[in-house]
Amino acid sequence: MTGSFRRERVTWRFFLCSLTLMLLLPLLVHGQVDTFEFDTPEQQARFRQLSNELRCPMCQNTNLTGSTGGVAEDLRREVHRMIMAGMSNEEIEQFMFERYGDFIFYRPRLRAETVLLWFGPLIFLIIGGLVAYSIWRRAKASEQAKTGLDATERERLEALLRRES
């Protein structure tokens, strides 16, 4: 009796949790859809490319396409306006750079200020490799030094062996 009662309670709990999740799902799926009109498919492709390459300043690690923030919405509108005004991708990127700096780009430009950003991981990897090699070399040298016996240790070992025999 107790086992079936427990199973029934678990079934009801599962049912209530499932029902709650199904009722809350529409709230979680709420998404924002921007509709922009373009004169040509090339303009639409440029818009998608720029929206995917530019980072949302508010959302940290989301591009303009995937962000639902108000700042991203404004920037998408601004990119659309500039494309419709006939600006090139370089001009739009320069405008965004002047306004938000290198943070707006997923792939920042290679400049003196971003050299560490581009090559820092490689430099740290090389330094880490050199440190690991140095530690390994020292350990190997110390291991080899410990395996050999000096003259006093040999004499002592021979004396001990003579006593045992």
Backbone hydrogen bonds, N-H to C=O, Kabsch-Sander energy under -0.5 kcal/mol:
donor,donor_aa,acceptor,acceptor_aa,energy
5,F,1,M,-1.9
6,R,2,T,-2.2
7,R,3,G,-2.3
8,E,4,S,-2.3
9,R,5,F,-2.2
10,V,6,R,-2.8
11,T,7,R,-2.4
12,W,8,E,-2.4
13,R,9,R,-2.6
14,F,10,V,-2.8
15,F,11,T,-2.6
16,L,12,W,-2.7
17,C,13,R,-2.7
18,S,14,F,-2.6
19,L,15,F,-2.5
20,T,16,L,-2.4
21,L,17,C,-2.5
22,M,18,S,-2.4
23,L,19,L,-2.0
24,L,20,T,-1.9
25,L,21,L,-1.6
27,L,24,L,-0.8
28,L,24,L,-1.4
29,V,25,L,-1.9
34,D,32,Q,-0.5
36,F,34,D,-0.6
44,Q,40,T,-1.5
45,A,41,P,-2.4
46,R,42,E,-2.4
47,F,43,Q,-2.4
48,R,44,Q,-2.3
49,Q,45,A,-2.5
50,L,46,R,-2.9
51,S,47,F,-2.7
52,N,48,R,-1.9
53,E,49,Q,-1.6
54,L,50,L,-1.9
55,R,104,I,-3.8
56,C,62,T,-3.2
60,Q,56,C,-0.7
61,N,59,C,-2.5
64,L,51,S,-1.1
64,L,54,L,-1.9
65,T,51,S,-1.3
67,S,63,N,-0.9
73,E,69,G,-1.9
74,D,70,G,-2.3
75,L,71,V,-2.6
76,R,72,A,-2.7
77,R,73,E,-2.2
78,E,74,D,-2.3
79,V,75,L,-2.9
80,H,76,R,-2.4
81,R,77,R,-2.5
82,M,78,E,-2.5
83,I,79,V,-2.3
84,M,80,H,-2.6
85,A,81,R,-1.5
86,G,83,I,-1.4
87,M,82,M,-2.4
92,I,88,S,-2.3
93,E,89,N,-2.8
94,Q,90,E,-2.4
95,F,91,E,-2.3
96,M,92,I,-2.4
97,F,93,E,-2.5
98,E,94,Q,-2.6
99,R,95,F,-1.6
100,Y,96,M,-3.1
101,G,97,F,-2.6
103,F,100,Y,-0.6
104,I,101,G,-1.3
105,F,102,D,-1.5
106,Y,53,E,-1.4
111,R,109,R,-1.0
114,T,111,R,-0.9
115,V,111,R,-0.6
115,V,112,A,-0.6
118,W,114,T,-2.2
119,F,115,V,-3.1
120,G,116,L,-2.1
123,I,119,F,-2.4
124,F,120,G,-2.9
125,L,121,P,-2.1
126,I,122,L,-2.4
127,I,123,I,-2.6
128,G,124,F,-2.6
129,G,125,L,-2.3
130,L,126,I,-2.5
131,V,127,I,-2.5
132,A,128,G,-2.5
133,Y,129,G,-2.5
134,S,130,L,-2.5
135,I,131,V,-2.4
136,W,132,A,-2.5
137,R,133,Y,-2.7
138,R,134,S,-2.3
139,A,135,I,-2.4
140,K,136,W,-2.4
141,A,137,R,-2.5
142,S,138,R,-2.6
143,E,139,A,-2.2
144,Q,140,K,-2.4
145,A,141,A,-2.2
146,K,142,S,-1.8
147,T,143,E,-1.3
148,G,144,Q,-1.0
154,R,150,D,-2.2
155,E,151,A,-2.4
156,R,152,T,-2.1
157,L,153,E,-2.4
158,E,154,R,-2.8
159,A,155,E,-2.3
160,L,156,R,-2.1
161,L,157,L,-2.5
162,R,158,E,-2.5
163,R,159,A,-2.1
164,E,160,L,-1.9
165,S,161,L,-1.8
